[in-house]
Amino acid sequence: MFRGANSINLDSKGRIAVPAKYRGAIVDSARSHMVVTCDPYDNCLLIFPLEHWEATETDLQSLSNSKPLHRRLKRIMLAHATEVDMDSSGRLLIPGVLRERANLNKEVMLIGQGKTFQLWNEAEWNRLTEEDLDVLSSDELDSDELPDLYY
């Protein structure tokens, strides 16, 4: 299970060093094989262990080609999907076209999302986090829209 927000650096070759706390799970579940693609909803990248990508890919393939939004979703996620391998030092090479698409520079955030990661430009992540907190703490928010969480 991947969780947490991790401030990391993109090196000059476009690689990120996966934090050590995730490496064992990646090796165990995916034998270091990962898939990077565009997030169709946010300006970030999605990083999947290969087995979780394959399940998502099956779901995407089952979408209708006759529905324009389904085609768009498939086009964004499938066309940008790139297999990458975590090297023995725990680094992933993020393809240049995807780095450009998500406006990634040296300072990035690797965000655990359970079975996947999001990779964000750090400044954009910080801006969005502030925006999310403002919305969630707003007096105008209809609390019936939020799930009941026990913590």
N, C-alpha and C positions, 0 to 999 in steps of 0.2 A: 504494500500500500504506500503510495507516494503522497506525502503531505508536507506542507511548509513552503515558505517563501525564502529563496536562496539568492543572495546577491553574488553574482559571479562575473567573470570577465570573458569576453570573446577575444581570443588571441589574434595575432596578425595574419594567421592562416585561416581564420574563420572557425576555429574549434572552441568548444566549451569543455571545461573539466567538470564532469558529473560529480557532485559531492559524494564522498566516500559512503555516506549512510545509504545511498541508493544503489551503489554498484553491485552489491551481492544479489539483490533482488533482480536486477537487470540481467545479470549473468545466469541466475537460476531460472528465470521465467523465459528469457528470450535468447539465451546463449550470446548475449551482446548485440543481437540484431534489433535495430530500431527503425521506425519510419517517421520521417518529418514531413509535415504538410502545412498548408495554410489553414488557419481557423476561419471558417466562413462568416463568423459573427463579430469577431474582434480583430484588431490589428496586432495579432501575435501569431506565433507558430504553435502547432500541436506536435508533441513527440510521443509516439506510441511504442511500447515493446511490440515486436512483430506479431505475437499471438493476438494481442488486443486489436492491433490494426486489422488483422485478417477478419476478425469478427465485424469490425466497423465497415470494412470494405464489402463484406457480404451484405450488410444492411444497405449500404449505398447502391450496390448492384441491383438490389431488389426494388429500388425506387422506379417509378414510372418515367419512361422517356417521353411520354406525351404531355407531362405536366412541366411547364416552363421553370417553376421554382425547383423542382426535383432535378431537372437537367442542370440548372445553375449550381446547385449544391454538389452534384456529382462532378461537374467540370472543375470546380474550385478544389475540391478535396482530392479527387483521383488524379487530375492532371499534375498537381504539384507534389504528390506523394513520392518521396525519395527514400530508398533504403540506405541506411548508414549503419556502420558497425562501431561500437565502442572499442577503442584500442586498449592495449594492455595497461596504459597509463590512465584509463578512465575518461578519455576524451572522445567527443563526438564532433565530426566535421559537419557544420551547417552549410548547405549549398548556398553559393553566392546569390542566386536569384531569390531564394527564400529569405536570406538576410536582408536584401534590398526591399522585398515585399513588406516585411515587418519592421523596417526602419531600425534594424539592429546595429548598434555600434559597439564600442568596447564594453560599456557597462550594461549588463542584462540581468534579468530576473528569471530564475527557473522556478516555476510554481507547480508544486505537487497537486494533482487533481484526482487522487485515488489511483486509477489504473493508468493514467497518462500524466503528461506534463504540459504546461504552457510555457513558452519562451517569449518574454516581453522586453522591449526597450525599457530600461530602468526608469527613466523620467516619465514615460507614458504609464507604466505600472503605478508609480507613485501618484500621478495625477488621477488616474482612474480609481485608485483606492480611496483617495480623499473624496472624490465624487460619490462613490458607493456609500461611504460612511455618512456623508451629508444627506443622501436620499434616505438611508435606513433610519436616521435619527430625526427626520423631518416630522414636525407636528401634523403635516398634511398627509402623511402616509396612511393609507387604509390598512390597518394591521391585519384585516381579514385576508389580505393578499399573501401574507407570509405564512409559511408552515409553522406548526407548533414544534419547537425544539426544546428538549429537556437538557439543561446543562447547569 
